[in-house]
Amino acid sequence: MTMKKILLPSLALLLSVLCVAQGEWTLIHPYPTVNNLIDAHFISDNEGWVVGYGGTILYTADGGVNWELQHSQDGESLWSIFFIDDQEGWACGWSEIYHTGDGGQNWEQQAHPSCLGDLTDVYFINPDTGWIVGTYKIVLKTTDGGKNWTKIMNNIYQEGCFKRVEFYDHLHGCAVGDHMTAYPHEGFAMVTDDGGLTWTETTPEGCAWLTDVTYYNDMCVWACGYDGGLYRSLDGGYTWFDEFEGQGSFQDIHFFDKDAGMALEGHYARLTFDGGDTWDSLVLMGNYYDYYRAFMSWEPFKGVAVGGDGVMSKTLDSCQTWQSMHGGLRLYFGQIGFFDSYNGYALGWEYSNTSLVSTADGGHTWQYDTLVENGPFSIMYLAGQQCYLLNQDSLLLMKTMDAAQSWEMTGVPEPISYYSDMFFVNENTGFLCGGDGYFLRTENGGTDWTDLSPGNDMALRNLHFVDEDNGWMIDYDGKNILHTTDGGENWTETQLGSGIIYQPEDIFFLDAATGFLNTDDGLFYKSTDGGATWEVIYGFPTGSYSSIYFADENEGWFLSARVHHTLDGGATWDEGQYFGLHARAMFFLDEDKGWISGTDGLVVRYDGTVGISGPERNAVHVRIFPNPARDVIQLENIEGASGNCEILIYNIEGQIVLQQVPAVTSGMITLDVSSLAPGTYLLKLKGAPELLGSKFMKY
C-alpha cells in the first residue's frame, strides 16, 4: 500500500503549548496553528509532519500531543510534503523545494531548473528517485535525492495545473489537475510508463477539476475531483469510469483495502465498502464549518485529515468515526478580558448561539463556563476586579466585584431596539447604549438605570468614558461623535470634517482632552480638545472591525486586519502583524500585557515584560530620542550614571541582540542601532543607581 496524504495523529491539548511567536504578539490558541494546512505525511502512529500557509512545517514525535515548528516563512505556502523514512524528506510550494536529511531538524533549499509556475506536489519511490509537479504542467524529476532536478515539462501555453502526482513504481505514474482559466474548471489526467519522461493525456470525459489520484495496485487507479467526480481506471489510468452519480467536491481519495475506501468531501468522509461500486455512507468528520483538504493512511484502517485554519481529525476504523485533533475551542471570540495575567473570560459565538468561556492559564486553554447563571450573554465589560455580563435577551445583568469569586444579578430596562455597548468607570457608575438613540446611566452598580437618551434617530455604540462625567460614543447612522462632560445629561455632536463624511469605527481617550479615533477606511485621527476637533495623523489600509488602546500619550496599539504598534503617539506605526484568522477584539491588562481574540478561537498575547524581572520593572525609564529611529538613538534622562554604562538591547522574544559599553557624555549616550532589523526592542541600561529600561522602535 502506498503512503499518501496524511495529517497529524492524536492531539491532546496540554498546558505546555508550543507557542508560535509572531513578532511582538504570540499565538497561544488554538493549538498548534491557525494557518491553513494543505498536506501532511506520517510514517507511524507517533511521527509525522504537517505543512501549509506561512511556510509552516510542524513536526510531532508523540502522535500530535506536542508539536515543534521546524520551518516558517511569511508570504510562503507549502503545498506538499513527503518522507521516504524517518530522516529523509522533501517539501515544496511556490517556487521552492526544501529537503531534510535529519528528520526536519534542518531544512535546506534545493536548487532546480527555472520554471514558470508554482510547485504543488512531491512524490518519491525511494531515497533517490522522485518527482515534483506544478502549475503550467511543471514536471521535475530527480534520480539523486534532489541534488539535481531535471525539468521534463513546463507548458506555459495550455495553462494546465497539476494538483497531485503518484507513482506505482519507477516507471508507472499518474498526475491530475485542472485548466486554470477555464470556467467551469476543466480537469485533466496524464499517465507515464517511462518514469515521467513522456506523458499521455487520458482525461475522463467531461470531468471537472481533478484534485487527487491514488494507486490501489498496478492496474487499479482512482482519481477524484469536483462536480461529483469519483473515477476508477482498471488499466493503469488510460481509461476511466465515473463511479458516482451524485454531487460533491472531493479533495482526496484513499482505499484501505480492496473493499473499504473514502473520499474527502469538505467536512464529510464519503465511504464505500464494496470497492467503490457504491458510495452511500456519509460521515461528519468534525464541525460543519471545518474544511478538510488532505488525508493519509500510514497503516490499515488508520488515517488523518487536515484542512483550513489548522483543523485536524483522525480515524482508527476506516473513517467510520473521527476524533478531533486540533486543540482548543474554535468559537468566534468576539470579546475578551482578564482579571490578571491568568484568569479571564471571552464571549464566543457559534452560529447564532453565544457562550461564556473562561481561562485560568492566560489564554492557552479555554473551557465553557457553566458557573455564571442567566446566560447566554451578548455584551461583556471587564476592568480590574469587575466584570459585567449582559444577558442575550438584554433584561438581566450579572456582575462580580471580586474577580468572579461571587456573582449577583440585577435587572436592566428592556431596550427600545437593542443594546450595543456597555462601559463602567467604577463599581457604581456605568452606561449602556444602543439602537434608536438609547442611552442609560446607573449610579448604583446597575440596580437602577436612568434614561438619558439623546435622540431616537441614532445607532449608538463604542462607549468610552474616562471618569463619571467625560465620555464619548459614536452615532453609527449619522457618522457623528457624541461627547458629554456631565455624565450623559447633555451631548455635543461633531463630525470628521466637511464634504465626505467618513464612518467612525472606534474611539479611545486617555483623559478628558487627548483621544484617538479611526474610520472604516483606515484614517486615524487625534484630538487634543476632548473631541471638539480632529486631525488626521495616519492612514491604514482598512479600519473595519477595529480597536484602539493607548497606554500613555506615546505608546499605543491599533487593531484592524493587522495589529500595529506606535511609540510616538500615532504619528508612525510599525508594519503590523497578521495572525492567519480575523482578529476582532483587543484587551490590555496594563501597558505590558495584552490579548487579541478573533475567529475560530484565535487568541494571541502580548508580553512587554520579556527580559525584565524583579525590581527592573519599577525602574526609572530612559528617554530615547528619536523614537521610532532608523539608524541612531540618543539616551537621555540618565543623570546619576557615571563612567561607562552597559547597554543591553533585547528583541521582543527576550534575546539580547545588541550589547555595548558606550561612554556617558553630559548625561547622554548616542547609540548606533542601524544593524538591528525593523521591530520593537527593549533597552536596559546598567551603571545608574537603578536598572533603567525603555522600549523603542526601529524602522
C-alpha positions in Angstrom: 0.0 0.0 0.0 1.4 3.3 -1.0 1.7 6.1 1.6 -0.4 9.1 0.6 -1.6 12.4 2.0 -1.9 12.4 5.8 -2.0 14.6 8.8 -1.2 14.6 12.4 -2.3 11.8 14.7 -3.7 12.3 18.2 -3.7 15.7 19.7 -4.4 16.0 23.4 -4.1 19.7 24.3 -1.6 20.2 27.1 -0.8 23.3 29.1 2.8 23.1 27.7 1.6 24.6 24.5 4.0 25.2 21.7 3.7 28.9 21.1 4.3 30.2 17.6 5.9 33.6 18.0 5.0 36.3 15.6 7.0 39.5 16.4 5.5 41.2 19.4 2.4 39.0 19.7 2.4 35.3 20.3 -0.2 32.9 19.1 -1.4 30.9 22.1 -4.8 29.4 21.0 -5.9 27.3 19.2 -3.1 24.7 19.2 -0.9 24.2 17.3 -1.6 26.6 14.4 -4.3 28.7 12.8 -2.6 28.5 9.4 -4.4 26.6 6.6 -2.9 23.1 6.5 -2.6 21.7 3.0 -0.7 18.4 3.3 1.0 16.1 5.8 3.0 12.9 6.0 3.1 10.3 8.8 5.5 7.4 9.0 4.0 5.8 12.2 1.3 6.4 14.8 3.6 8.9 16.5 5.8 10.6 14.0 4.7 12.9 11.3 4.9 16.3 9.6 2.3 18.9 8.5 2.7 21.8 6.0 0.7 24.8 5.0 0.4 28.5 4.7 3.1 30.8 6.2 5.7 28.3 5.1 4.6 26.1 8.0 6.3 22.8 8.7 5.2 21.3 12.0 6.6 18.0 13.4 5.3 15.7 16.1 7.0 12.7 17.7 4.1 11.7 20.0 1.1 11.5 17.7 0.2 15.1 17.8 0.3 15.8 21.6 3.2 18.2 21.2 4.4 20.0 18.1 7.7 21.5 17.0 7.8 24.3 14.5 10.6 23.3 12.1 10.1 26.0 9.5 8.0 29.1 8.8 8.3 31.9 6.3 5.9 34.9 5.9 4.4 35.1 2.4 5.2 31.5 1.6 2.9 28.5 1.2 4.0 24.9 1.2 1.6 22.6 -0.7 3.1 19.1 -0.3 5.4 17.1 2.0 6.8 13.6 1.5 9.1 11.4 3.7 10.8 8.2 2.5 11.8 7.2 6.0 12.2 8.9 9.4 15.1 11.1 8.2 14.8 11.8 4.5 12.0 14.2 3.4 11.0 16.9 0.9 8.5 19.7 0.9 7.6 22.0 -1.9 5.5 25.1 -2.6 5.5 28.1 -4.8 8.9 28.0 -6.4 10.8 26.4 -3.6 12.0 22.8 -2.8 13.1 22.0 0.7 15.0 18.9 1.8 15.9 17.4 5.1 18.2 14.5 5.9 17.8 14.7 9.7 14.0 14.3 10.3 13.4 18.0 9.7 15.7 19.5 12.3 17.3 21.3 9.3 15.5 22.2 6.1 17.6 23.3 3.2 16.5 24.6 -0.2 17.4 22.5 -3.2 18.3 24.1 -6.5 16.1 23.3 -9.5 15.7 24.5 -13.1 13.9 27.7 -13.6 10.2 27.1 -14.0 7.2 29.3 -14.7 4.6 28.4 -12.1 4.1 27.0 -8.6 5.3 23.6 -7.3 2.3 21.8 -6.0 3.2 18.1 -5.1 6.2 15.9 -4.4 6.4 12.1 -4.5 9.3 9.7 -4.1 9.5 5.9 -4.6 13.0 5.5 -3.0 15.6 7.9 -1.5 17.0 8.7 -4.9 14.0 8.8 -7.3 11.3 11.4 -7.1 9.1 13.8 -9.0 7.6 17.2 -8.4 4.6 18.7 -10.4 3.1 22.1 -10.5 1.2 24.7 -12.4 1.7 25.2 -16.2 2.2 21.4 -16.3 5.5 21.5 -14.5 7.2 18.1 -14.1 10.6 17.8 -12.4 12.5 14.6 -11.8 15.5 13.6 -9.7 17.5 10.4 -9.5 19.9 11.5 -6.8 17.7 12.6 -4.0 17.2 16.1 -5.2 20.8 17.1 -5.6 19.9 17.6 -9.2 16.5 18.1 -10.7 15.7 17.8 -14.4 12.8 19.7 -16.0 10.8 17.3 -18.0 7.9 19.6 -18.9 6.7 23.2 -18.3 3.9 24.1 -20.8 3.1 27.8 -20.3 0.5 27.8 -23.1 -2.0 25.2 -22.1 -2.4 26.7 -18.5 -2.8 23.3 -17.0 -2.2 23.0 -13.3 -1.1 19.6 -11.8 -2.5 19.2 -8.3 -1.3 15.7 -7.4 1.1 13.0 -8.7 1.6 9.4 -7.6 3.8 6.6 -8.9 3.2 2.9 -8.5 6.9 2.1 -9.4 9.9 3.7 -11.0 8.1 3.7 -14.4 4.3 4.0 -14.0 2.7 7.2 -12.7 -0.3 9.4 -13.0 -0.9 13.1 -12.4 -4.1 15.0 -12.3 -5.2 18.7 -12.2 -7.2 21.4 -13.9 -7.0 24.1 -16.5 -6.6 27.3 -14.5 -8.5 29.8 -16.6 -11.3 27.6 -17.9 -14.7 28.1 -16.3 -16.1 25.9 -15.1 -12.8 24.3 -14.2 -12.0 21.5 -16.6 -9.9 18.7 -15.2 -7.3 16.6 -16.9 -5.3 13.4 -16.2 -2.0 12.2 -17.6 -0.1 8.9 -17.3 3.5 7.9 -17.9 5.1 4.5 -18.5 8.8 5.6 -18.7 9.4 7.2 -15.3 7.9 10.6 -16.2 10.0 11.3 -19.3 6.9 11.3 -21.5 3.2 11.8 -20.6 0.0 10.9 -22.3 -3.3 12.7 -21.6 -6.1 10.3 -20.6 -8.7 12.8 -19.2 -12.1 11.3 -18.2 -14.8 12.6 -20.5 -16.5 15.7 -19.2 -14.6 15.8 -15.9 -14.3 18.9 -13.8 -11.3 19.9 -11.7 -9.4 16.8 -10.6 -7.7 17.1 -7.1 -6.2 13.7 -6.2 -5.0 10.4 -7.6 -4.0 7.1 -5.9 -2.9 3.6 -7.0 -4.5 0.6 -5.4 -2.4 -1.8 -7.5 -0.5 -1.6 -10.7 -3.7 -1.5 -12.8 -6.4 -0.1 -10.5 -6.1 3.7 -10.1 -8.6 6.1 -8.6 -9.0 9.9 -9.1 -11.4 12.4 -7.6 -12.5 16.0 -8.2 -15.3 18.5 -8.3 -18.8 18.1 -9.6 -19.1 14.6 -8.1 -16.1 13.2 -9.8 -15.0 9.8 -8.5 -13.2 8.0 -11.3 -11.8 4.4 -11.5 -9.4 3.0 -14.0 -8.6 -0.7 -14.4 -5.8 -0.3 -17.0 -3.3 1.9 -15.2 -5.0 5.2 -15.8 -5.6 5.0 -19.6 -9.4 4.7 -19.4 -11.7 6.0 -16.7 -15.2 5.2 -15.4 -17.2 7.6 -13.3 -18.4 5.6 -10.3 -20.5 8.3 -8.6 -23.7 9.8 -9.8 -24.3 12.4 -7.1 -22.9 15.9 -6.4 -19.9 16.7 -4.3 -16.4 18.4 -4.4 -13.9 15.8 -3.4 -10.4 16.8 -2.3 -8.8 13.4 -1.6 -9.4 9.7 -2.2 -7.9 6.6 -0.5 -8.5 2.9 -0.2 -7.7 0.9 2.9 -8.2 -2.5 1.3 -10.0 -3.9 -1.8 -13.4 -3.0 -0.3 -13.1 -0.1 2.2 -12.3 3.4 0.8 -13.0 7.1 1.5 -13.4 10.3 -0.5 -12.8 13.6 1.3 -15.7 16.0 0.8 -15.3 19.2 2.8 -16.3 18.3 6.3 -17.5 14.8 5.3 -15.9 11.5 4.6 -17.9 9.6 1.9 -17.4 5.9 2.3 -17.5 2.8 0.2 -17.5 -0.8 1.5 -17.7 -2.6 -1.8 -14.6 -1.5 -3.6 -16.1 1.7 -5.0 -19.2 0.3 -6.6 -21.4 2.4 -4.2 -20.6 5.5 -2.1 -23.7 5.8 0.0 -22.3 6.4 3.5 -21.6 10.0 4.6 -19.8 10.6 7.9 -19.3 14.1 9.5 -15.6 14.4 10.3 -15.8 17.4 12.7 -17.8 20.6 12.8 -19.9 21.8 9.9 -17.7 24.8 9.3 -14.5 22.8 9.2 -13.0 22.2 5.7 -10.5 19.3 5.2 -8.4 19.1 2.1 -5.9 16.2 2.6 -5.9 12.7 4.0 -3.3 10.0 4.6 -3.3 6.5 6.0 0.0 5.0 7.2 -1.3 1.6 8.1 -4.7 -0.2 7.5 -7.7 1.5 8.9 -5.9 4.5 10.5 -5.7 7.9 8.9 -5.5 11.6 9.5 -7.2 14.6 7.7 -6.0 18.2 7.7 -7.5 21.4 6.4 -8.3 25.1 6.8 -7.4 27.1 9.9 -5.4 24.3 11.3 -8.2 21.7 11.7 -7.2 18.1 12.1 -9.1 14.9 12.7 -8.0 11.2 12.9 -9.8 7.9 12.4 -8.9 4.4 13.7 -11.7 2.5 12.0 -11.5 3.2 8.2 -13.2 6.7 8.6 -16.4 5.4 10.2 -15.7 7.5 13.4 -13.5 10.6 13.8 -11.7 12.3 16.7 -10.8 16.0 16.6 -7.1 16.6 17.0 -6.9 20.4 16.8 -6.7 21.8 20.3 -8.9 24.5 21.7 -12.4 25.9 21.3 -13.0 27.0 17.8 -15.6 29.6 18.6 -15.8 33.2 17.3 -14.3 35.0 20.2 -15.9 38.4 19.9 -14.9 39.9 23.3 -12.1 39.1 25.7 -11.0 40.3 29.1 -8.7 39.4 32.0 -8.7 40.0 35.8 -5.0 39.2 36.0 -2.3 37.5 33.9 -4.0 34.1 34.2 -7.8 34.4 34.7 -10.2 35.8 32.1 -13.3 35.4 30.1 -14.4 35.6 26.4 -17.7 35.6 24.7 -17.8 33.0 21.9 -20.3 32.9 19.1 -21.1 29.6 17.3 -23.8 30.0 14.7 -26.5 32.1 16.4 -25.6 31.0 19.9 -23.2 32.7 22.4 -21.2 31.1 25.1 -19.2 32.3 28.1 -15.8 30.7 28.1 -13.1 31.1 30.7 -9.3 30.5 31.1 -7.1 30.1 34.1 -3.7 29.9 32.3 -3.5 33.2 30.5 -5.5 32.2 27.4 -3.7 29.0 26.4 -6.7 26.8 27.1 -10.4 27.7 27.3 -13.5 25.9 28.6 -17.2 26.5 28.6 -18.1 28.3 31.8 -21.3 26.9 33.5 -20.9 28.6 36.9 -22.2 32.0 35.9 -26.0 31.8 35.7 -28.6 33.5 33.5 -26.7 33.3 30.2 -26.2 33.3 27.3 -24.6 36.8 27.3 -24.2 39.2 24.4 -22.1 42.0 25.9 -19.2 41.9 28.4 -17.3 44.7 30.2 -14.3 43.7 32.3 -11.9 46.0 34.1 -9.9 45.5 37.3 -11.7 43.0 39.5 -15.1 43.9 38.0 -16.9 42.1 35.2 -20.4 42.8 33.9 -22.3 40.4 31.6 -25.5 41.5 29.8 -27.9 38.7 29.1 -28.6 38.0 25.4 -32.2 39.0 25.9 -31.0 42.3 27.4 -33.1 42.0 30.6 -30.6 40.8 33.1 -27.1 41.9 34.2 -24.7 39.6 36.0 -21.9 41.4 37.9 -18.9 40.5 40.0 -16.7 42.9 42.1 -14.2 40.3 43.2 -12.8 38.7 40.0 -15.6 36.1 39.7 -15.4 34.8 43.2 -19.1 35.7 43.6 -21.8 37.0 41.3 -25.0 38.9 41.7 -27.9 39.6 39.4 -29.7 42.9 38.6 -32.3 43.9 36.2 -31.9 46.0 33.0 -34.7 48.0 31.3 -36.0 46.5 28.2 -34.3 48.3 25.3 -36.3 50.1 22.6 -34.4 48.0 20.0 -31.1 46.6 21.2 -28.1 47.3 23.3 -24.7 47.6 21.6 -22.2 48.6 24.2 -21.6 48.8 28.0 -19.0 50.8 30.0 -18.3 51.2 33.7 -15.9 53.7 35.3 -16.1 52.3 38.8 -18.2 49.9 40.8 -21.2 52.3 40.9 -21.2 54.4 37.7 -21.9 52.7 34.3 -23.5 53.3 31.0 -25.4 51.4 28.3 -26.2 52.5 24.7 -27.9 51.0 21.7 -30.2 51.5 18.8 -32.8 54.2 18.5 -30.6 56.6 20.4 -31.0 54.6 23.7 -28.5 55.7 26.4 -28.8 54.7 30.1 -26.7 55.6 33.2 -26.5 53.8 36.5 -25.1 55.2 39.7 -25.6 52.2 42.0 -23.9 49.4 40.1 -26.7 48.5 37.8 -29.6 48.3 40.3 -31.3 51.3 38.9 -30.9 53.0 35.5 -31.7 56.5 34.3 -32.8 57.0 30.7 -30.7 59.9 29.2 -31.2 59.0 25.5 -30.1 61.9 23.3 -32.5 61.1 20.4 -34.3 58.3 18.7 -32.7 58.5 15.2 -29.3 57.2 16.3 -27.5 53.9 16.3 -25.2 54.4 19.3 -22.1 52.2 20.0 -18.5 52.3 21.1 -18.8 53.9 24.6 -15.7 55.3 26.2 -15.6 57.2 29.5 -12.5 58.5 31.4 -14.4 59.4 34.5 -18.0 59.8 35.7 -18.5 62.9 33.6 -16.4 62.8 30.5 -17.4 60.3 27.8 -17.8 59.7 24.1 -19.8 57.4 21.8 -20.4 57.0 18.1 -23.7 57.5 16.3 -23.1 55.0 13.5 -26.1 56.0 11.4 -25.3 59.7 11.5 -21.5 59.3 11.4 -21.3 61.6 14.4 -19.1 61.6 17.5 -21.0 62.5 20.7 -19.3 64.0 23.7 -20.6 64.6 27.2 -19.0 66.4 30.1 -21.8 65.8 32.7 -22.2 62.1 32.6 -24.6 61.9 29.7 -27.1 64.7 30.7 -26.1 66.7 27.7 -24.3 65.9 24.5 -22.5 67.7 21.7 -22.1 66.3 18.2 -19.1 66.6 15.9 -18.2 65.2 12.5 -14.9 64.4 10.9 -14.7 67.5 8.7 -16.9 68.6 5.9 -17.6 67.1 2.4 -17.1 63.4 2.5 -18.0 62.2 6.0 -16.1 59.1 6.9 -17.6 56.4 9.1 -16.1 56.5 12.7 -15.3 52.9 13.9 -13.7 53.1 17.3 -12.7 55.8 19.8 -10.3 55.9 22.8 -9.4 58.7 25.2 -6.5 58.9 27.6 -8.1 61.7 29.6 -10.6 64.5 29.1 -8.5 66.1 26.3 -6.5 63.5 24.4 -8.2 61.0 22.3 -7.9 58.9 19.2 -10.3 57.7 16.6 -10.3 55.7 13.3 -12.7 55.4 10.4 -13.8 52.3 8.4 -11.5 53.3 5.5 -8.4 53.4 7.7 -8.0 57.1 8.6 -6.5 57.6 12.0 -7.4 60.8 13.9 -6.2 62.5 17.1 -7.9 65.1 19.2 -6.4 67.3 21.9 -9.5 69.2 22.9 -11.8 66.5 24.0 -13.1 65.6 20.6 -14.2 69.1 19.6 -11.8 69.0 16.6 -10.0 66.1 15.0 -6.8 65.9 12.9 -5.8 63.0 10.6 -2.3 61.8 11.7 -2.1 58.5 9.9 -3.7 56.2 7.3 -4.1 52.4 7.5 -5.2 50.2 4.6 -8.5 49.5 6.4 -10.2 50.3 9.7 -13.1 47.8 9.9 -13.5 45.6 13.0 -11.1 47.9 14.7 -9.9 48.5 18.3 -7.7 51.2 19.8 -5.7 51.2 23.0 -3.1 53.7 24.3 -1.0 53.1 27.4 0.1 56.7 27.5 0.4 59.7 25.1 3.2 57.9 23.2 2.6 54.1 23.2 -0.4 52.6 21.6 -1.9 49.8 19.5 -4.3 49.7 16.6 -6.1 46.5 15.6 -8.0 46.0 12.3 -6.9 43.5 9.7 -3.5 43.6 11.5 -2.3 44.9 14.8 0.0 47.9 14.7 2.2 49.4 17.4 3.3 53.1 17.8 5.7 54.7 20.2 5.2 58.3 19.1 1.5 59.0 19.7 0.3 57.6 16.4 2.5 59.6 14.1 4.2 56.5 12.9 3.4 52.8 13.2 5.1 49.5 12.6 4.1 47.4 9.7 1.8 45.3 11.9 1.1 41.6 12.4 -1.4 39.3 10.8 -2.4 36.0 12.5 -4.0 34.0 9.8 -7.5 34.5 11.1 -9.7 37.5 11.5 -8.9 39.4 14.7 -11.9 41.0 16.3 -11.2 42.3 19.9 -8.2 43.7 21.8 -7.8 43.9 25.6 -4.9 45.3 27.7 -4.5 44.5 31.4 -1.8 47.1 31.5 0.9 48.5 29.2 2.8 45.2 29.4 0.1 42.6 29.0 -2.5 42.4 26.2 -4.6 39.9 24.3 -6.3 39.8 20.9 -9.2 37.4 20.1 -10.9 36.6 16.9 -12.5 33.9 14.6 -12.0 30.2 15.1 -10.8 30.6 18.7 -7.9 32.9 17.8 -6.1 34.2 20.9 -2.7 36.0 20.7 -0.9 37.5 23.6 1.4 40.5 24.1 4.0 40.5 26.9 6.1 43.7 27.2 8.0 42.4 30.2 10.1 39.9 28.2 13.7 40.3 29.5 12.5 42.3 32.6 12.1 40.9 36.1 12.0 41.9 39.7 12.9 45.5 40.6 13.8 46.4 37.0 10.1 46.7 36.2 9.8 49.6 38.6 13.0 51.4 37.4 13.1 54.9 36.1 12.8 54.9 32.3 15.4 56.2 29.9 14.2 58.7 27.4 15.0 57.5 23.9 15.1 60.0 21.0 14.1 59.8 18.2 11.6 57.1 18.7 11.0 55.4 16.2 14.5 55.6 14.9 16.2 54.5 11.8 20.0 54.4 12.5 20.9 56.3 15.7 19.2 56.8 19.0 20.1 59.1 21.9 19.6 58.1 25.5 18.6 60.9 27.8 17.4 61.1 31.5 20.4 59.1 32.7 21.7 61.5 35.3 23.4 59.6 38.1 25.2 57.3 35.7 28.9 57.8 35.9 31.8 56.4 33.8 30.7 53.7 31.4 27.3 52.1 31.4 26.5 48.7 29.9 23.6 48.7 27.5 21.6 45.6 26.7 19.0 45.6 23.9 16.5 42.7 23.7 14.1 41.7 21.0 10.5 41.0 21.9 11.3 37.3 22.4 13.8 38.2 25.2 17.0 37.6 23.2 19.9 40.0 23.6 20.6 41.4 20.1 23.0 44.3 21.0 25.4 44.8 23.9 27.7 47.8 24.2 29.6 49.8 26.8 29.5 53.3 25.4 30.7 56.4 27.2 28.3 58.8 29.0 28.8 62.4 28.0 26.8 65.1 29.9 24.2 62.6 30.9 23.6 61.4 27.4 24.5 58.4 25.3 24.5 58.1 21.5 24.0 54.6 20.2 24.2 53.1 16.6 21.2 50.8 16.0 21.4 50.6 12.2 22.3 46.9 12.4 19.0 45.9 14.0 16.1 44.6 12.0 12.9 46.7 12.0 10.8 46.0 15.0 10.2 46.9 18.7 13.0 46.5 21.2 13.6 46.8 24.9 16.6 48.7 26.1 18.2 48.1 29.6 21.0 50.2 31.0 23.3 49.3 33.9 25.5 51.7 35.7 22.9 54.1 37.1 21.5 54.0 40.7 18.8 51.7 39.3 18.5 49.5 36.3 16.7 51.5 33.6 14.6 50.2 30.8 12.5 51.6 27.9 11.0 50.4 24.6 12.0 51.8 21.2 11.0 51.1 17.7 13.4 50.6 14.8 12.1 51.1 11.2 
